[in-house]
Every structure is written in C-alpha cells, then in structure tokens.
Amino acid sequence: MTFHNWTQRVCLCAALVFGTLPLAMADKPLMSTTVLPAYKTECASCHMAYPPAMLSKPSWQRIMGGLDKHFGTDASLDKATERQIGAWLQAQGGTYKRVEASSPGDRLTTTTWFEKKHRKIDKAVWTRKSINGKAQCQACHQGADMGDFEDDRVRIPL
C-alpha cells in the first residue's frame, strides 16, 4: 500500500495512534505500583485490597467517612491511619468516566460497569463456596490484587 500525499500519511498515523490508545489504557493495571502498606494491612485483613481506581474519589471519601458502619461491620481505625489511607485513596481514586458515575451505596459490585461486565454470570455462580460472593474478585481474577482484571485471564472456579 502506498500513500501518495501527506494527508493520507497523517490520517494513517492518527488512526494507528488513537486507535490503539484505548487498548493500551485498558491493559494498564488499576492498582498503584506502590500500595500503601497501611491500606494493605487494614483493608485486606477482611477483604481484598481493592484497586483504588475502581471507585471514584467521592466514593472513597464517603467510605472512609463511615468506617464505623462499613457495610455492616465496624472497621474503625485510629485517626492517623484513617487520614493516611484516606489521603492515599484520594490520590489514587478513579477519575475516568466509568467510575465517575455514582455507585449505589459506594459498592464496587453495584456499579454500572461491574454489572455490565458480569451480566452473563449466573446468580448461582456467586454462591459457590469457591467464590463466596461478588466482592471476592480474586476468586476468578487471580491477578486482582495487582489490578489485573483482563478478561483473557479469568478462571471461574467450580
């Protein structure tokens, strides 16, 4: 294929660059390369330390402001740790379109994007002992703790 003029070359380059950007961004892990140790210690003691980019900054602010009634559990922290984790979540929280929309109850599992991605999963799958609910991302996404949710690496346990 030959390109006879400058416009054709520019259009091809733009198509190649901008056509691949969403793919490159989709492959970027959602988890920060430097995870705050207090976040891992405190939050992962009860559940997976979710990648902060999976929820909006306002959602993380509301979650941190209600740790005394954190989804039915008292997850209160000392004020210094709470401030440290809260500041880190604000720095790392999601800012892109799919997390900007409010999540009902600030739950990852009720976000529009979560429900869309998991719409074909039968309800009985979530109750399997090997999965133990929608919030247990690592049951099917082995790289979830590193922010890897690539569809090609999903393995649904029996």
N, C-alpha and C positions, 0 to 999 in steps of 0.2 A: 504494500500500500504506500503510495507516495502522496505527499501533501504539497500542493503547488503554491500555496500562498501562506503568508504569515498568520492570517486569521484561522485557517484550518489547524495550524500547529498549536496556536494558543488555545483553541477550543478543545483539542485533544488533551493537552496538558491539564487544562482546568477540569475536564471530565475525569481524568485519571486521579488527580489530586483530591478533588472534592468528592468524587465517587467512592474513594477508599477511606476518607476521614471517619465516617460513621463506623466502619468496620474496625478501624484502629482504635477508636474510642470504646467500642463495645468490648474489646479484648483487654482493656485496662482494668486491673483488679480494683475492686471497690474499697478494699482495706488499705489504709495507710501503710507505707513501708515501715514506719516507726509507730508501733502501737504503744500507747501509754500503759506502762506496767500496772498502774492502779486500775485502769479500765479492765484489763485482762483479769486481774486478781479479783476485783469486786464483782464485775458483771458476769464473768464466765464462771463464777462459783455456782450459779444457779442455771444458767443457760449459755448458749454460745455467745461470745462477744461479737455482736453483730457489726458488720462494717458500717461506720457512721454515715457514709454516703448513701445508705439505703433509706434514710429518712431525712426530712428537711430540718434545718436548724431550729425553726419554731417548734417542731415536734420534739426534738431532743430537749429543748428548753422546758417544755411542759412536762416531759418525762422526769427530768432531773428535779423539777419543782414539786413533784408528787411522789417521791420515793417512799414516803411513809405508807402509801397505799398503791404500790407498784403492781398493778394487775392482780390485786387480791393478796399481796404479800407486803410486809414491812421490809423494805430494802434500804432503810435509812443509813446514811453514812455520817461520819464526823464532818463538820463544816469545811475543813481544809481539803479533804479528799473530794467532797461534793463539788467544791469550787474548781479543783484541778480537773476532774473528769468533765464537768460542765463546760469549762473553757476549751478543753480538747475537742469535745463533741461539736462545739460551735465552730471551731477551726476546720473540722473535718466533715461536718454535716453536708448533706446533699444540696446542691444548688441547681441541678438540671431539671428539665421540665417534668420528668416522671415522678420526682419526689416533691416538687413544689405544691402539687395538689394536696390538700389536707387528707390525712389518713383518719378514717373514723376511729376515734379512741387512741390515736397515735400508735397503732399496731401495724407492724410490717405486713402481717398476714391479711389485713383488710384493705391494703392499698389497691388501687385500681390496677397497677402494673403487676402486683403479685397475683391477684385473682385472674388476670388475663393470661399470665404465663402458666398458671396451674389449672386452668379451666377444664382440661381434659383428664385430670386426675380424679378417679372415682373416690367418693367420700369414704369408702371402706378402707382405702389405702392409708389414709391419715390415722386410722385407729389401730393399725398394725403395731404390735409390740416393738418391732424393729424400727419403727418410725416415731411413734409416740406423739403425734400432733404436728400441725403446720409450722410451729415455731422451731422445730428441730431440723433446721436446714442441712446440717452436716450428715443427717441420715442418708440423704440422696446425693448431696453435693459434697463430695469428700474434701474439696478444697475451699469450702465455705469459710472456714476460719481465716483464710488468706484472701477472702473476697472473690474467689473463683466460683462463678455460677454458670460457667459455659455449658450450654445445652448438650454438647457432644460428650461431656464427661459425667452426665447424670447417670446414676445407677440406683434404681428403686429396689430396695431390699424386700425379700419375701417375708 
